[in-house]
């Protein structure tokens, strides 16, 4: 008898379980987006911020398989994780929130961008001290010029000093100068005229570097928006990040959404008109209706502040999010349909009835980047 009871409990527990919140990467969409943004030259697939929330390794693998010639990351540690997974594609790290580890950069064959005289001097000192650990190998460096952002990159007034120091590091056998780069401040306008001053600035910096004897050089400036809208900003390489997962900041090209974010219904109820919903009773039902609770909230990346139009797809129809977004849950008004526990809701998806990432950004008064990069760690990542 006890064995039968235990078997019954096991079956009941299995029936009570269902797939939790999941963000699924659609590899085919990554490949299609890369194809649309290929401008005749090499493409760097930028997979920082965990592949724009979709999983850095999954996005990197999809991009490389689709022909990306480079990968871009935030720092050497992120690049080392990709190397540890077996990826051999050239990698550039350029933001360095914890500084540059010269030994790790060489060990993992990761290029680094340097955006100031001080940073370059520190890198040379580190490379000199770490000489035996590097085995005589040089640190591969891209010199980063400030092209209108004032957010990073070497100021124009310091560029000549940067080139002199770069030559000394090269001549000492510590550095290999392989690139010159910048970043556009207004490419999202999709107006090449807005980019002209910064394109010209990078051209001048490139020419100055070549005259200083730093050749050959890979020159890169444009990211997704420039790759799509401004041929003059493409140079030798374009850096594509948001575009890989279907986001065009310039809103000029329809890209393929590369993510499907789903969550289960964890509770359903039928409520009377006049029923307060959620914290503070911010929403009160105006009729007898059914509600479904989804097991995702602002800890999982659902924006807390949403317009009344915010909705999800369940059962082939859109249903409005009502009440305040909680840390772990949102409530959906499903009208005359009561969905059982375990029913799958699509928060955003690749099209059709499901909302898009762009719609969620509009409902939250933000940009699509914050929606996808804000998806929390407890949301499972899968690949299709």
N, C-alpha and C positions, 0 to 999 in steps of 0.2 A: 504493500500500500504506500509506504513512504517513497519508494522509487517512482511510482506513478505520480504522486504529488509533486516530486522534484522535477519530473519530466514536464508536467503541466506548467510549473513555474518557469522553466527554461523556455518553453514555447511562448508563453505570455510575454516574457521579457524580450524575446526576439521580435515579437509582433509590435511591441511598444517602441522599438527603435527605428529611426529613419535617418536619412542623410541630413547632416547639419548644414549650416550656411557654407556655401561653396562658391569660389570664383574660378571659373573654367577658362583657360586660355584656348583660343581657337587658332591653332597654328597656321591653318590655311589663310586666315585673315592677315596674319603677320607677313606671310609670303606675298600676298596680293598687294598690301600696302608698300612693301619694299619695291615691288615691281613698278607701282605707280610713281614712286618717288625717285626711281633711278634715272639720272639725268645724263647718262653717258659715261660718267666717271665713277670712281669708287664711293661706297657708302659706308659710313660708320654707324652701326646700330648702337644707340646709347641705351644702356639698361640700368642706369642709376635708379635710386629709390625703389629697389627690388623690382626692376623691370616695369617701372610705372605701376607698381602694385600688383602686377600679374605674375611675378616670380622671375627673378633675374636670370636664373639658369634656363628656365623654360623659354623665355623670350629670346635669350641669346642663342640658344640651340636652334630655335625656329628661324631666326634671322640668318645665322651662319648657313644653315641648310638651304636657305633661299638665296644665298649668294653674297651676303654682307662680307665685305673685305676687312672691316675693322669692327672692334667693339669699344664702347666708351663707358667708363665707370667713374664713380666719385673719388675713390682713393685706391691705393695699392692693395689694401686688404680685400676690397671687393673684387679686384682683378685676380687676386690669389685664389679666391674661392672658385672662380671660373676656371682658372688653370688646374686647380685640384680636381675638377670634374672631367678633365681631359680635353678642354677646348684649346686649340693651338693658334687660333686667329690672333693677329696683332691687337693689343689692347692699349688704350690710352686712359690714364687717370689724370684729372685736372683740377679738382676742387680741394682735396687734401684737408679735411677738417681737423685732422690730428697731426698735420705735418707730413713730410715725405720720409719714408724708410728706404734709404738708398740700397741697402743690402737686399731687402725684400723685393724691391723693384727689379734689380738685376737678376736675382734668383728666379723670379717668376716671369722674366722677360716682359715687363710692363713699362711702356713709355710713360713719362710724367711731364705735365705742363708746369712751367714756372712763370709766375706773373710779377715778380719784383726783383730788384737788384739784391735786396736782403735775402730773399728766399733762395735765389741762385747761389749767393755766397755761402749760405748755410748748407746747401746741397753739396757744394764743392768740398767744404770742410768735412761733411759726413762721409763723402766718398773717399776722401783722402785717409781719414781715420780707419775706415772700414775696408781699406784696400785688400788685405789678405782674405777677408771674408768674401769679397767680390771676385776673387780669383783673377784679378786683372781686367775683368770686364768693365765696360763703360756704362754709365747711366745714360739712357736715351732720353733726350729732352726736346720738348716743343716750347718755344719761347712765346709766351702769351702777352699780347699787346692789348692795352685798354682801347677798345674801339667804340667809345661812346657810352659805356655803362657806368663807369666809376665804381664798379662793384668788384672788380678784379682785373688783373692784367697790368702790365707795366705802363705807367704814364709815358706819354710821348717824350717829355723832357728828359726821361731817364733811359730812353731806348739805346742811345749810343753807348752809355755806360754798361747797359745790359749786354750789348754785343761784344764789347771789349772783355767783359768778364767771361762771357761764354767762350770766346776764343782762348782765353787763358786756361779755362777748364778743359777745353778740347786739347790744347797743345800739351797739357800736363798728363794726358792720357786718362782723364777722369770722366769726361763727358763726350757724348756724341750728339751733336745738334742736328736733329732730323726734321724739325717742323717750325712753322710760325703760324699762330692762330689768333683769332679774336672772336667776339660775340656781338651780334647785332641788337641794338636796343629797341628798334621799331619795326622789325620784320613782320610782326603780326598785322601790320596795316596792309600788307600785300601791295605796297606801292614802292616799286624800285627807286623812285625819286627820294624816298626817305632814307634809303640806304647809301646813297651816293657818297656822302662825306666819309663814312666809315669804310666803305669799299676802297676809296682812294687812300685813306689812312693806312689800311693794311697793305695795299700795293706798294706804297712808299716804304713801309717798314720791311717788306720782303726785299725790295730792291736794295735798300740799305744793308740788309743782312747779306745779300749776295755779293755786294761790293766789298763787304768786310771779309769775304772768303768763306762764308758759312754756306756751303752748297754741297750736294743738292738739298733742297728743302721741300717738304710737303706743306702746302699752304691751305688752311681751312678756316672758314668764317661762318657760313650759313648753316642753320639748323632746319627743322621741318618747314617752317613758313617760307624761308628763303629758298629752300630746295624746290618748293612748289611754285614760287611766284617771281623769283629774281635770278636769272641766269648769271648776272654779273657777280653775284655773291657766292657762287659755287666753287670757284677756284679748283683745287686739285681733289677735293674731298668734301662731301656734305655729311653733317652729323644729324642723324634722324633718331629722335627718341619718342616723343608723344605720337608722332605719325605712325610708328610701328603698331601701336595698339588702337589706331583709328581716330586719333585726335588731330585735327588740323586747326591750330590756333588762329589762322587767318580766315577760316571759314570760306575758303575759295574752292576747295576740292572735296568731293565726297569720298572719304576713306572707309575702309571696311572695319566696323567695330570688332575688336579682337577678344572681348570678354563677355562672359555670361555669369551674372551674379544671382544666385538663387538662395532661397531660405525656406525652411519648412513652416507650415502652420503648426503651432504648438498648443493652441487653445482656440476653441470656437464657442460662441454663445449667441442666443437670440435675446435681444434686449428691447425694452419698451421705449416708446417716444419719451423724451425728457430724461434719458439716462446720461449722466456725466461719464466721460471716457478719459481715463488716464489722470496723471498728476494735475491737480488744480481744477479738474473738470473743464479744461480749456475747450473741449468740444462737447456739445450736448446733442444727442440724437433728436432729429425732428420728426421721426416716424418709427414705427416698429421695424426693426432691421436685424440682420445678422452681422456679427463682427468676427474677425479672425485675428489672432495675435501671431506675429512672426517673430522668430527667435533671433532677431538682429536689432541693434540699436546704435547709439552714437559711439559706443566702444568698438563697434565693428565697421564704422565709417559712414553710417547713415547721418547726414547733416542734421543737427538739432533744430536749426531754424529752416523751415520749409514753407513755401507758399501753399495755398489751399488746393492747387492743381496737382500736387505730388501724388503719385499712384504707383501701384505695382500690377503685374499681370498674374492672375490665377484663373485656371480653367478656361483660358482663351478669351478673357475679358479683362479690361482695366478696372481696378477698384481703388478708391481714394484712401490715402493715409489720413487718419483722423486722430485728434488729440496730440499731446506732446510726445516727441520722440524720447524714449527712455534709454538708459544706458544699454540695456540688453534686449529691448523689445520695441516693436511698433505695432499699432492697431490699424486694421484695415476694415472699412465698411464694405461688406460684400452683398448688401441688399437682400434679395429674397433667396439667396443661395447660401447654405451652410456647408462649409468645407470641412471634412474630417481632419483630425490630426495627421500630420505627415504629408498632407497635400503640398505640392511644390509651388511656391510663388517666385516669379522672376522679377527681381528688383530692377535690373537693367539687362539688356541683351542686344543681340546683333541686328535687331530690326523686327518688322512685323508689328504685332500687337504690343510687345513688351516695350517699356520706356527705354530711351537711350541714355548714355552717359551725359550727352549734351543737355537733354531735358532735365536730368537731375541737377546739373550745374545751374541751369536757369532757375529751377525751383528754389535752389539754395542761394542764389545771388552770387555765384562764384564761377570758377573756370573748371572745365572737365578734369584738368590735372589734379585738382585737390580731391575730387571725388574718387578717382582710381587709386591715388597714392595714400588716401586716408583709410582704405580698407584694412581692418585690423588683423593681427596675427592669428587670432583664433578662427578666422575664416579659412577653411581648407582650400588649398590651391590644387587644381587638377589641369590636365591637358587633353584637348580633343584633337 
